[in-house]
């Protein structure tokens, strides 16, 4: 029987982090209606740095978005820390463990772009071509265009080295530029900046913020500018980040009370798949600054996992493995060895 005292859920203060924390809060309340839960917002070093102009195009290390939450756990100022699993380092601090992994949201990426018909209907194309700075013009594209069908001359914005490497493999002629800010900010930049033709975002993040792609490929939501479309990128064209779409719940290692709670929140298939992916990432020695990707799925009680690495940016290697559910860690390490052999 769990102690009825307040259980504190620690999270970052971004809109996406709060949406994830509220998801966990609701699940906890439903599973344990007699217990009291509260959400505690903690500003991390990564959050602070994101508000400043970075001097390089490097992504911030994963640990910068988790450190302060982990300190709160160690000092017993929080009982659970809610993370986007992709942000959580594979090596956790001593005394902390991954208590649960919730059911995965869609791990695929999307490409967002301006709708061609929307621009034509507003009679903007000719006007903006005449007024745009540096001879740039707003480009619009047909609704539902697959990523391979976009033109070769395109400027695409992303903050991820992994996405950049895979985009240039798919479309070597594309100009890939850096973009910062939360999801609404990036969408606004796409809407008003004629020097950006498209942006890449995680579908899971959009869905958790209540943005949806309708049957006409229009991106809809309270903070979505008019005339923005989106197409889902299949994993055959772009593998997601390790752990993408999953929420990880970090707890103290010897806290049996919270461990029992986490058993009710854990999604077994997602746990197994992300365990394999994180074992691959750990064996590759990489993080979010390294162009590495893997995506495990379970089919007929068998894990299937492709993986890719772009090494130092000048090389490329991919491979795939499959095996039984109880061998997730071993499969991750096996995939890493295969990928390393190809670099």
N, C-alpha and C positions, 0 to 999 in steps of 0.2 A: 504494500500500500504506500503510495507516494505521500510525502509530507505536504500538507495543504498550504505551506507558506508561498509567498510570491515567487514566481519563476521569471527571471529577467532575461529577455532576448536582446542581445546586442546586435546592432547593425550600423552600417554607414548611413550618411544622410542624403545620398542621391535619390532621385525619384525611383530609379530602378531598384536600388537596394531596399528602399522603404516598401516598395510593392512586394518584393520577395519576403521581407520580414513579416508583412501583414498576411501573406499567404501561410507562412509557418504559424503565426499567431492564431489564425482561423482554424488551422488543422489541430493545433494544440487544444484550443477551446472546445472543438468538437469531440476530440478523443478523450479529453479529461475535463468535463464540464464543472466539476467541483473544485478545480484548482484555479488559482489566480495567476494571470500572466501579464507582463508589461513589456513594452518595447523601449529600449534605451538607445538613443542615437549617439554615436561616437564619431567624431571627425578624425579620419586617418591622415597620415602623412601624404599618401597618394592623392587624397581629396584636396589637400592644401596645395600641392604642387600643380594639380590640374588647373587651378585658378590663376597660375602664373604662366608667363610665356616661356616655353621650354627652349633652350638654346640649341637643341639637336632634334633630329627626327626619331630618336630612339623611344620606344615605348617604356613606360615606367615598370620597374621590376614588380612582380606579383606581390611580394611581401610588404610593399608600401601600402597596400590596400587592406592588410589584415593585422598588422603589428599591434595597433592600439586596441583592437577587439580582443586579441589574444592576451594582452596585458590585463584587460578587464576580467577575463576568465581566470587567469592565474591569481589575481588579487581578490577573487571571489566577489567582484562587483557585477558579474553577469554569470548566468548559468549556461546559456547557449549563445554561440556566435553564428550568425547567418551570413553565408558567403555565396557569391556566384562561384561555383566549383572551379571554373576556369581561372579564377583569380587566386585560388588557394595553392600555395607551394606544395610540392610533393613531399618535402621534408617538413614536418611540423615541430614546433618547439617541444622540448622535454616536458612531460606531464600533460600534454594535450593530445587529443585523438579525434578522428573523424567519426562522430557518433551516428550519423545517418546521411543518406543521400536520397533526396526526394525524386519522385517520378519526373523523368526528363521531358522538358518542353522540346519543340521542334529544334534540332541542333543546326539546321541549315542556315546559310546566309541569304540575304536578298540584295538585289541591286535596285536602287531607287533612282528615278530619272524624271525629267519633265515630260509631260504628255504633249505630243505633237498637235493634236486637235485642239487642246486647250489653248495653246499659244496662237494657233491660227484663228480660233474663235474670238480671241481678244485683239486680233489684228496687231500683235506685238512683234512678229518676226521682222518685218521691214523696218519698223520704228527702231527697234533695238539694234539692228545691224548698222543703222546710221549713227546711233548714239553710243554704242558700246565702246569702252576703253580698249586701247591697243588692238583695235580691229577684231575683237572677239564678239561673237554673237551668241544669243541664247539658242541652244540646240534642243529640239524636242524629238521624241521618238514614238513610233507606233506602240499602242497598248499591247502588252503581252509578249514583247520581244524577248526571246531567249538570249542568254548572255553571249553565246557564240555568234548570234546574228547582229550584234551591235557593230557599227563601222570600226575600221581599224584606227582611224584618227579620232581619239577620244581621250578626255582628261577625266580620270576617276579618282576620287578622294577616299582614303582610308588611313587609319592610324596604325594598322597592324602589319608588321613585317611578313607574317604568315600569309595574309591575304594578298599583299603586294607581290610576293614571290609566285603565288599560284595564278594571279591575274596575268603576270608577265609571261608565264609559261603558256597560258591559254591564248593571250593576245599580246605578243611581244612588242607591237607598235604602240600600245597604249602609253599615255603619260600618267603615271601614278603620283599623286601629290598628297601631302599630309593634311589632315583635318582633325580638329580638337573640339571638345564640347560634348554636352549630353545629346541625346537623340533629337529632341525638338530643335536644339541649336543647329545641329548638322543639317536637318531637313530645311531649316530656314536659310542656311547658307546655300544649299542647292537651289532653292527657289529664287534667290536674289543675286547670286554670283554667277555671271555669265562665263567665268573662267573655269567653272566646275560643271561637267556634263552629267555626272552620276556619282553616287556614293554607295559604299557597301556597308551593310548593317547586319547584325544578328537577328534572325527572325524571332528567336525566343525573347529577346529584349523588347521588341516591338509588341509582341503579344502580351507580355506582362504589364506593359504600359497601356494596354487596351487599344492598341492600334491594330487594324485588320486590313488584309488585302482582299477586296471583294472580287466577284466573278469577272469584273471588267478590268481587273488588275489595278484598280485605283486604291491608293493607300489612304485609309480613313482613320480619323481620330481627332480629338479635341485640339491638339497642337500641330496638326498636319496642315501645311500651306495648301491652297487650292492648286490643282493641276499637277500633283505628284503621283506617279505610278510606281509600281514595284513588281519585280519578278523574282520568284524563288530560284536560287542557284542550287542545282542538284549536287549531291556529294561526289558524283563522278567527275564533276568539273571543279569543285573546291571542297576539300576536306575541312571540317570544322576544327576549332581549337579543342585540345584535350579537355573534356569535362563540359564542353559548351552545352547550354540548355538545362543543366542540372544545378540544383541548389545543394550546397554542402553545409552540414551543421556540425560545428566544432565544439567539443566539450572537454571538461577535465577528465583525465584518464581513469581516475579511481572514483568517479562520482557515479555510484551505482544507481542512485535515484534518477538522475537525468539520463543515464544509459537506458534504463527501462522505458522511460518516456520516448526516447529516440527509436526504440524498437517499433513503436507504433507509427512513426513517421517515415521509416525507411522503405524504399522501393527496391526489392531484391534485384530485378533485372538491371535497373539503372546502376545500382551499386556494383554489380559484377562487371558491367561494361566499362564504367568509369575507373574501376580498379585496374582493369587491363590497360586502359589508355594512360592512366597516371604511372603505371609501372613502365610503360614504353617511354614516357617523357622523362622519368627519373633515370632510366638507363641511357637515354640519349644525352643526359646532362644539360637539358635545355629548359627554358622558361618562355615567357611571352616575348622576349627579345630575340628568340631563335626561331627562324622559319621552320617549324616542326608542326605536324598535324597528324591526328589519328582519329578513327571513328569506329567503335565497336558496336555491333548489333547481335542479337540472339535470334537464331533461326533453327527451329527443331532441336532445341536444347544444345545448340552448338554456337560458340562465339565466333563470329567472322569479323576480322579487323584489318583494314588496310592502313598503311601509314606512309608518311613522306617526310623527307628532310631536305632542305636546300643548303645544308652545311654552312659554309662561310659566305654564302651568297653567290659563289661561282660554280658550285656543283649541285647535283640533284640526284636523289635516289628514292625509290619507292618499292614497297613490297607488301605482302599480306600474309596473315596467318589465320588458322582456325583451330578450335579445340574445345574440350569439354568445359563446363561452367566452373568446376572446382580448380581449374588451372589458369585462372585469369592472370595472376601475377607472372607465372611462367610464360604465358603467351605474350605479355607485354615485353618482357625481356628478350624473348625469341625474335619478336618483330624488330626490336631495336638493333639486335645483332645483324639481322638481314639487311636492314636499311644502312647501317654503318658500313657493311661490306661493299655496298654499292657506291659509296662516296669516294 
